[in-house]
Amino acid sequence: MEISSPYQEKQVSLQEAVGRIRSNQTVCVAMAGAEPPGLLAALAGERDRLHNVTLWTCLPMRAYDILLKPEMEGHFFNENWFYGAPDRKVHPEGRVSYTPNNLHLAAADKLIATKNHVDVFIGTATPPDKRGFMSLSLGNVYEKEMITVADLVILEINENLPWTFGDTQVHISDVDLLVENHVPLVELPAEAPSEVEQAIGGHIAELIEDGSTLQLGIGGIPNAIASFLTNRKDLGLHTEMFVDGMVDLYEAGIVTNRRKTLHHGKMIATFALGSQKLYDFIDRNVSLEILRGRYVNDPYVVGQNYKMISVNTAIQVDVLGQVCSQSIGTRQFSGTGGQLDTHRGAQLSEGGRGIIALRSTAKNGTISTIVPTLAPGSGVTVPSQDVDTIVTEFGVAELRGRCVRDRMAALIKVAHPNFRDWIREEAHTLGIVPDKRFYTGG
Ligand code: COA
């Protein structure tokens, strides 16, 4: 008699797997590069059978019917931690709603709201090793935390996923159902930085000393920094997101992690997203550990790194120093993610700094991103009392510990020249900085 393995016993088709999901249940979906494309497509096919299913998603990468199609109304509702392109598109139709969060507490907050209950978790993993362990590969922001709580755990096995180390391993015995779907990975190709991004990258690189540990956020600017760090020595990485620029820094011998005061000798991240080059680099790479978001992004953990430099990107900054990185006025664009986590953490570090980088203008130079007041309805990502350093292509504005009048002066210097007078005059008219001497140069 042939004895079946635990893998074979749990292996089902995509249709069988989603057939276990019921109306009125909550389904937590792994994020970004770790999202399960086969299960999400199959679940959309169950539309007629299912009503009032809530999805918890974060930065969905592909154009899924389940998120996009109007006929999903009443069948699936998307509660989202960080908007991606599908969410931005669907938001006006009302089938998605943003869940405000700081990334390191995203799972914890949801579990408080639901009294520690999630019905189903769907995600991706590598095929198991000979001992039955699989790697969650590209993401451990909330995935492992949810696997331990969910009533039903379904993993989509994809042999193209890199095997990552750290806390990404799950055992077959922790999983209920397995489906195989060996599809190409979602890629975020690294784009060449623009001239403005390069100028910003150059200013930021000046603030990074030998031996610093870096966190680089999402967007074009963080990748631009790498090319200006060629003369630095012994940098370390403790970052929310592992991106292509970091591969270059490691391969050039600039990131060595040798002077790290926490996780000495290792790069630490909580998810990875980029090109195939990045995925090849992180596969079975012992120098990188993907740990839980609750740990990696905890400001008190981030702050234990010596000379911790956190770089994130923004949409608008006002003269108080309030930073909006997640919405364009009332329009939800992305999310807070770990921006406030790492910005705060860096300021707790000895010799550390929280940097917010942005282009001085948007929409082909027609609007200033440095503004007297944030646009009505903007989500504040970094409150004024947490802000530290703002960088544009025109230079560096150090705001930490400074009064609003001086913050405004520093911000005007890094605003685009076409908008400097407007910022000053508006702030005066609105009474934000009424000090008349300031306007006469006295
Ligand atoms: N007013 C109006 N529109 C603006 C604007 C402003 N002040 N600033 C930017 N925009 C528009 C751009 O024109 C662009 O629009 P488009 O998509 O129609 O072209 C869009 O907003 C995105 O701007 P861009 O500067 O190209 O984005 P980016 O890819 O560099 O990302 C953030 C910047 C801020 C959106 C991104 O970093 C983010 O979501 N951050 C929040 C979370 C975070 O930092 N987490 C921690 C790190 S993982």
Boltz pocket constraint, residues with backbone or C-beta under 6 A from the ligand:
constraints:
  - pocket:
      binder: B
      contacts: [[A, 216], [A, 217], [A, 218], [A, 219], [A, 220], [A, 221], [A, 240], [A, 241], [A, 311], [A, 312], [A, 313], [A, 314], [A, 315], [A, 316], [A, 324], [A, 325], [A, 326], [A, 328], [A, 333], [A, 334], [A, 335], [A, 336], [A, 337], [A, 338], [A, 339], [A, 361], [A, 362], [A, 363], [A, 367], [A, 368], [A, 369]]
      max_distance: 6.0
